[in-house]
Amino acid sequence: MTEPNARDESVEDLLRAAMAARADTVTAHRLRPPAPPHADRSAHSRWKSIGLPLSAVLLAAAVVGGVSLVGAPTTNRSTPLQSRVPTPPPTAFVTPSPGMTSALPTHDAPTDVLEANGTPESSTAESEDTRPDTRPTTRPPSSKPASTAPGSSTKPRSDDVSAVRFRTQPSWRVVRADARHECVLADPAYTGDCLGHGAWVSVRPVPDASGGWPAEATVDKDDGGPTRPSCMRDGVPVTPSPHGGPTMRLTAKSTVTVAGHPAKYRSWTVTCAEVGSYDIRLWWLVDQGVYIHTVGLPAGSDIADRVVASLDLSGYKPPTS
Amino acid sequence: MALLSMPAFGGDERSPDSASDDATAGAAPRRPRLRILRGGREEPPARPTLTELYHARRLGMVRLSILLVDDLGTAEDVVQDAFTALYRRFGEDLDDVDNAMAYLRTSVVNLSRSVLRRRRTARAYVPPHEPAAASPEDAVVLSEEHLRVLGAVQRLAPRQREVLVLRYWSDMTEAQIAETLGLSRGAVKSTASRAIDALEKLMKDEQS
């Protein structure tokens, strides 16, 4: 290792370059909000989250108890127990914890919006469950709630991807990548990469001068997909063989309506000679700076269609550059 | 993609020897110290804090971990756990940044190895999943040749992979790798040599 011979030199150089390229794909803004371990903050957070409400409850109980003892010495014992049991507060006052994905439905009848489904294929809406989606997104195991993390905000931003909501309550799981990207996983139990298993929901500035994908200049081309064509088998990228390299072809192009806004719909098919083919699909709401895309979802997966069908932009505004 | 055009923040684990300098240049503000409590004497040099180290080194550690576990979310979890362990061990004030960095680096490698072990166990029960190096953002910048190399690295034995990552990405010496992994220098040298041979063979096999 310390005296690499000529044979190893090219491998070593290649290894260095590949590792550097892979590491450079991780940039600071792709990371979750920083949350350094800190005893004071956690104690303060615990006091705020547990101590204060507990004190308020105890104080209220003491006041109520005192009033009842002083002001109502003749309790009607015939009152049914049921009527004296305090009722829980209405769920409308329940505030989702920071760090949780809030996807409150804005309509009582979620299926009402399914007519806005802009997908060229029929989509299946899950209307059996209309509860708000308050399941937590992934979070570092020892991190504090986002509100305690430096640089994070307790108030949801309207130009953040979390402001893009869903009107139906499906059985999916939303995993936030950063302020502008999140993945909707069809299988809530799945904890791996979004590629081949979920739909990306992303937001971007309007107009976007960064030249990122998707772009008007390339979205109508055969090689206009988000990736350099690579091969995938069962949702997992595999190395293409030298003779059966992947080819990408634009297979669908239309304008549809998504969440009440015009959207460009594109689909590409990537074919690898010895591996098979997979589809890349894109819904791009140009004037809203919102796009949903999938890469290599299994045939029959309708997660993207369901996401598109239930998209709710009523609380969202595009970020500015 | 635009995602990848953003400037990186913080230090990079590729230059471990500069940890002390970077840690003191972290983003978190210094805490005021009351001179009167020290009898009016001159303050001793401020010690770097774990919070500063976190801001300065988190990105580099996530990059180190992702080369081992190949999944960003998992790498972030690993690094968060490593910093938490560091905090439990050293507290907020770090007397010896080099020592803390060594502890942190070892924690990241060990926790990444634990992840791989759990992943192998899980594969006995669920359909296999190889979280490879290709989210759309990643694939757009990784050449096919790099993907091929990284794919081969992922097929190496965990210990071989760790040695290669520490040697060829972190640019650590044999002695540093030995300390980090708890191996002898001889074991590091032989592991690296075998790993390069295995890597070369895997890549040749793929081409043929």
Interface residues (C-beta under 8 A of the other chain):
Chain A: M1 T2 R7 D8 V11 E12 L14 L15 R16 A17 A18 M19 A20 A21 R22 A23 D24 T25 V26 T27 A28 H29 R30 L31 R32 P34 A35 P36 P37 H38 A39 T138 P140 P141 S142 S143 P150 V175 A177 H181 T191 G192 D193 C194 L195 W200 R204 D208 S210 G211 G212 W213 P226 T227 R228 S230 D234 G235 V236 P237 V238 T239 P240 P242 H293 V295
Chain B: M1 A2 L3 L4 S5 M6 P7 A8 F9 G10 D12 R14 A28 L50 T51 Y54 H55 R58 L59 V62 R63 L64 I66 L67 D71 L72 G73 A75 E76 D77 Q80 D81 F83 T84 L86 Y87 R88 E92 P127 H129 E130 P131 A132 A133 A134 S135 P136 E137 D138 A139 V140 V141 L142 S143 E144 E145 H146 L147 R148 V149 L150 G151 V153 L164 V165 R167 Y168 W169 E174 V188 K189 A192 S193 I196 L199 E200 M203 E206 Q207
